[in-house]
Amino acid sequence: MIAAVVIGLVNATLGLLLKILTFPLTVVTLGLFLLVINALMLKVAALFVPGFAVFGFLPALFGALILSVLHLIVRRIFRDSSER
């Protein structure tokens, strides 16, 4: 639970700054660079939360991909339930 809060805070502060600074690169890569930024945010969050570790960049990238897919699913569920 603490890891989720820390990931949210890191993503809302440092992640937002990085997304603004790397906007041209994100446009050129059609948004795929956002996965790299999210992977970096997972690594940074792992530094602050004891017991939460990400070993290497590739696992962080897979974790960012999984989080992105889960976010998409949750958004669809809540959007569908609010339209009814």
C-alpha positions as CSV (number, residue, x, y, z in Angstrom):
1,M,0.0,0.0,0.0
2,I,2.8,2.4,0.9
3,A,4.6,1.5,-2.4
4,A,1.4,2.5,-4.4
5,V,1.3,5.9,-2.6
6,V,5.0,6.5,-3.2
7,I,4.7,5.5,-6.9
8,G,1.8,8.0,-7.2
9,L,3.7,10.8,-5.5
10,V,6.8,10.2,-7.5
11,N,4.8,10.0,-10.7
12,A,2.9,13.2,-9.9
13,T,6.0,15.2,-9.2
14,L,9.2,14.0,-10.8
15,G,7.3,12.1,-13.5
16,L,5.3,15.1,-14.5
17,L,8.5,17.2,-14.8
18,L,10.2,14.5,-16.9
19,K,7.1,14.1,-19.1
20,I,7.1,17.9,-19.8
21,L,10.9,18.0,-20.5
22,T,10.8,15.0,-22.8
23,F,7.7,15.9,-24.7
24,P,9.4,16.2,-28.1
25,L,11.0,12.8,-27.7
26,T,7.6,11.4,-26.7
27,V,6.0,12.8,-29.8
28,V,8.8,11.3,-32.0
29,T,8.4,7.9,-30.5
30,L,4.6,8.1,-30.6
31,G,4.3,7.9,-26.9
32,L,6.5,4.8,-26.3
33,F,9.0,6.9,-24.4
34,L,6.4,7.3,-21.7
35,L,7.0,3.6,-20.8
36,V,10.7,4.5,-20.2
37,I,9.7,7.4,-17.9
38,N,7.3,5.2,-16.0
39,A,10.0,2.5,-15.6
40,L,12.3,5.2,-14.2
41,M,9.6,6.3,-11.8
42,L,9.3,2.7,-10.5
43,K,13.0,2.5,-10.0
44,V,12.9,5.9,-8.1
45,A,10.0,4.7,-5.9
46,A,11.9,1.5,-5.1
47,L,14.6,3.7,-3.6
48,F,12.2,5.2,-1.1
49,V,10.1,2.1,0.0
50,P,11.9,-0.5,2.1
51,G,11.0,-4.0,0.9
52,F,10.1,-2.9,-2.6
53,A,12.9,-3.6,-5.0
54,V,13.2,-3.5,-8.8
55,F,16.3,-5.3,-10.1
56,G,17.3,-3.8,-13.4
57,F,15.8,-1.7,-16.1
58,L,14.1,-4.5,-18.0
59,P,12.0,-5.6,-15.0
60,A,11.1,-2.0,-14.4
61,L,10.0,-1.6,-18.0
62,F,7.8,-4.7,-17.8
63,G,6.4,-3.4,-14.5
64,A,5.6,-0.1,-16.2
65,L,3.9,-1.9,-19.1
66,I,1.8,-4.0,-16.6
67,L,0.8,-0.9,-14.7
68,S,-0.2,0.9,-17.9
69,V,-2.4,-2.0,-19.0
70,L,-4.0,-2.2,-15.6
71,H,-4.6,1.6,-15.6
72,L,-6.3,1.2,-19.0
73,I,-8.5,-1.6,-17.8
74,V,-9.6,0.3,-14.6
75,R,-10.3,3.5,-16.7
76,R,-12.5,1.4,-19.0
77,I,-14.4,-0.2,-16.2
78,F,-15.1,3.1,-14.5
79,R,-16.0,4.9,-17.7
80,D,-18.4,2.1,-18.6
81,S,-20.0,2.1,-15.2
82,S,-20.5,5.9,-15.3
83,E,-22.2,5.9,-18.7
84,R,-25.0,3.6,-17.4
